[in-house]
Structure formats: C-alpha cells, structure tokens
Amino acid sequence: MLAHLRELLEEGFHVVIVKDVTAAPRDPKLGDGYKAALSNFGYITNAVLSTDEAIATMG
C-alpha cells in the first residue's frame, strides 16, 4: 500500500488517509499493526484524518 501512496504523491496527487476506515492486523507477539500503519501513513501522506475531519475539509 505504501508503494501506491508514494506513486500517487510522485504523480502530484494530494494523498489523505481516513484513519477510522483503515484496518491492519493486531498480533499479541508482533504488536499493533494499526498503530504502525498510522505512523507510516503520517510520514508518506499529506494528511491522516478521521471521517468527520475529511468530510469537513470537503464541504
């Protein structure tokens, strides 16, 4: 997924992740993939927003 996000950024798109409609695995041994994904998204996207925040920016 990060490769797709990176490609979109390189093509000039404004990339936003809506965090409360995004999923990732949580494993007792490996940790919380969701938190790791949100951290990574924060570095590679223009914004990480909640659904309410995303709707507010579009309206």
N, CA, C and O of each residue as an XYZ file, in Angstrom:
236
protein
N       0.815     -1.189      0.000
C       0.000      0.000      0.000
C       0.863      1.259      0.000
O       0.538      2.231     -0.682
N       1.953      1.249      0.755
C       2.802      2.434      0.807
C       3.386      2.764     -0.558
O       3.571      3.936     -0.887
N       3.677      1.742     -1.354
C       4.203      1.994     -2.698
C       3.178      2.731     -3.547
O       3.539      3.620     -4.317
N       1.913      2.374     -3.417
C       0.856      3.059     -4.163
C       0.730      4.510     -3.700
O       0.583      5.417     -4.519
N       0.788      4.724     -2.395
C       0.701      6.086     -1.869
C       1.860      6.931     -2.380
O       1.674      8.073     -2.800
N       3.047      6.359     -2.340
C       4.238      7.072     -2.805
C       4.104      7.435     -4.289
O       4.430      8.550     -4.697
N       3.624      6.484     -5.083
C       3.455      6.741     -6.510
C       2.459      7.874     -6.754
O       2.694      8.737     -7.600
N       1.354      7.872     -6.019
C       0.374      8.945     -6.168
C       0.971     10.302     -5.812
O       0.716     11.294     -6.494
N       1.763     10.347     -4.747
C       2.426     11.596     -4.375
C       3.379     12.059     -5.465
O       3.430     13.245     -5.793
N       4.135     11.117     -6.024
C       5.074     11.455     -7.095
C       4.355     11.966     -8.337
O       4.916     12.754     -9.098
N       3.115     11.523     -8.545
C       2.313     11.979     -9.680
C       1.624     13.318     -9.403
O       0.953     13.866    -10.277
N       1.793     13.837     -8.191
C       1.256     15.153     -7.867
C      -0.087     15.175     -7.160
O      -0.675     16.241     -6.975
N      -0.582     14.000     -6.759
C      -1.855     13.945     -6.047
C      -1.675     14.351     -4.593
O      -0.609     14.147     -4.012
N      -2.710     14.922     -4.011
C      -2.780     15.207     -2.574
C      -3.368     13.949     -1.928
O      -4.532     13.623     -2.162
N      -2.582     13.249     -1.126
C      -2.979     11.942     -0.594
C      -3.380     12.070      0.873
O      -2.621     12.569      1.703
N      -4.602     11.603      1.169
C      -5.137     11.643      2.532
C      -5.606     10.241      2.910
O      -6.275      9.575      2.119
N      -5.263      9.798      4.098
C      -5.758      8.536      4.651
C      -6.852      8.866      5.662
O      -6.675      9.736      6.515
N      -7.974      8.172      5.562
C      -9.051      8.321      6.549
C      -8.874      7.183      7.552
O      -9.156      6.022      7.256
N      -8.402      7.542      8.742
C      -7.914      6.545      9.693
C      -8.979      5.652     10.313
O      -8.671      4.526     10.702
N     -10.209      6.112     10.418
C     -11.203      5.258     11.058
C     -11.938      4.356     10.071
O     -12.911      3.699     10.439
N     -11.485      4.319      8.833
C     -11.980      3.339      7.863
C     -10.803      2.544      7.282
O     -10.894      1.969      6.197
N      -9.699      2.529      8.035
C      -8.488      1.808      7.650
C      -8.268      0.697      8.664
O      -8.512      0.880      9.857
N      -7.809     -0.450      8.191
C      -7.602     -1.581      9.092
C      -6.192     -2.145      8.929
O      -5.553     -1.978      7.890
N      -5.733     -2.803      9.963
C      -4.456     -3.513      9.946
C      -4.499     -4.563     11.048
O      -5.274     -4.430     11.995
N      -3.681     -5.604     10.941
C      -3.719     -6.670     11.951
C      -3.131     -6.233     13.285
O      -2.242     -5.384     13.354
N      -3.651     -6.835     14.328
C      -3.099     -6.676     15.674
C      -2.727     -8.061     16.156
O      -3.570     -8.957     16.195
N      -1.462     -8.241     16.526
C      -0.959     -9.551     16.932
C      -0.292     -9.431     18.292
O       0.497     -8.512     18.510
N      -0.598    -10.355     19.225
C      -0.005    -10.276     20.564
C       1.526    -10.331     20.554
O       2.175     -9.722     21.405
N       2.092    -11.046     19.609
C       3.556    -11.176     19.555
C       4.205    -10.090     18.705
O       5.272     -9.582     19.050
N       3.571     -9.741     17.609
C       4.179     -8.792     16.676
C       3.798     -7.342     16.950
O       4.472     -6.426     16.478
N       2.742     -7.127     17.698
C       2.345     -5.765     18.043
C       1.128     -5.282     17.274
O       0.431     -6.056     16.618
N       0.895     -4.001     17.372
C      -0.284     -3.369     16.807
C       0.021     -2.816     15.415
O       0.604     -1.740     15.278
N      -0.372     -3.551     14.405
C      -0.140     -3.137     13.028
C      -0.885     -1.877     12.657
O      -0.427     -1.114     11.808
N      -2.030     -1.646     13.283
C      -2.822     -0.443     13.007
C      -2.051      0.812     13.412
O      -1.958      1.767     12.640
N      -1.501      0.806     14.622
C      -0.729      1.965     15.079
C       0.513      2.169     14.214
O       0.881      3.302     13.902
N       1.151      1.072     13.832
C       2.326      1.164     12.962
C       1.946      1.742     11.602
O       2.666      2.578     11.055
N       0.812      1.296     11.059
C       0.361      1.799      9.762
C       0.069      3.299      9.837
O       0.470      4.050      8.949
N      -0.620      3.736     10.880
C      -0.921      5.163     11.016
C       0.356      5.985     11.126
O       0.448      7.078     10.567
N       1.329      5.463     11.840
C       2.618      6.150     11.947
C       3.272      6.280     10.579
O       3.741      7.357     10.212
N       3.304      5.192      9.829
C       3.887      5.221      8.488
C       3.119      6.158      7.566
O       3.727      6.911      6.805
N       1.801      6.120      7.625
C       0.983      6.991      6.792
C       1.282      8.458      7.082
O       1.280      9.292      6.176
N       1.538      8.763      8.344
C       1.847     10.139      8.725
C       3.099     10.674      8.056
O       3.225     11.880      7.843
N       4.031      9.779      7.719
C       5.270     10.190      7.060
C       5.120     10.311      5.546
O       5.841     11.086      4.918
N       4.208      9.566      4.961
C       4.169      9.491      3.497
C       2.963     10.169      2.859
O       2.959     10.384      1.647
N       1.948     10.508      3.632
C       0.762     11.143      3.055
C       0.726     12.632      3.408
O       1.503     13.107      4.236
N      -0.174     13.343      2.774
C      -0.338     14.757      3.102
C      -1.102     14.948      4.402
O      -0.915     15.953      5.088
N      -1.974     13.979      4.752
C      -2.748     14.085      5.988
C      -3.329     12.731      6.372
O      -3.598     11.881      5.523
N      -3.513     12.558      7.677
C      -4.226     11.397      8.222
C      -5.377     11.977      9.030
O      -5.170     12.602     10.070
N      -6.600     11.760      8.535
C      -7.775     12.398      9.126
C      -8.816     11.376      9.574
O      -8.805     10.232      9.120
N      -9.700     11.786     10.453
C     -10.874     10.987     10.787
C     -11.916     11.213      9.690
O     -11.766     12.117      8.868
N     -12.957     10.405      9.677
C     -14.032     10.590      8.697
C     -14.648     11.975      8.832
O     -14.869     12.650      7.827
N     -14.931     12.410     10.056
C     -15.530     13.720     10.279
C     -14.620     14.830      9.764
O     -15.094     15.788      9.153
N     -13.321     14.708     10.005
C     -12.376     15.725      9.531
C     -12.316     15.753      8.004
O     -12.260     16.824      7.399
N     -12.328     14.577      7.387
C     -12.276     14.500      5.924
C     -13.528     15.132      5.305
O     -13.439     15.866      4.320
N     -14.681     14.843      5.885
C     -15.939     15.422      5.380
C     -15.930     16.934      5.542
O     -16.363     17.662      4.648
N     -15.443     17.401      6.668
C     -15.404     18.846      6.914
C     -14.492     19.570      5.918
O     -14.790     20.695      5.516
N     -13.395     18.940      5.520
C     -12.487     19.593      4.572
C     -13.060     19.591      3.152
O     -12.682     20.431      2.335
N     -13.966     18.657      2.849
C     -14.566     18.610      1.521
C     -15.756     19.552      1.392
O     -16.117     19.957      0.287
N     -16.362     19.899      2.523
C     -17.579     20.691      2.481
C     -17.279     22.125      2.475
O     -18.194     22.947      2.441
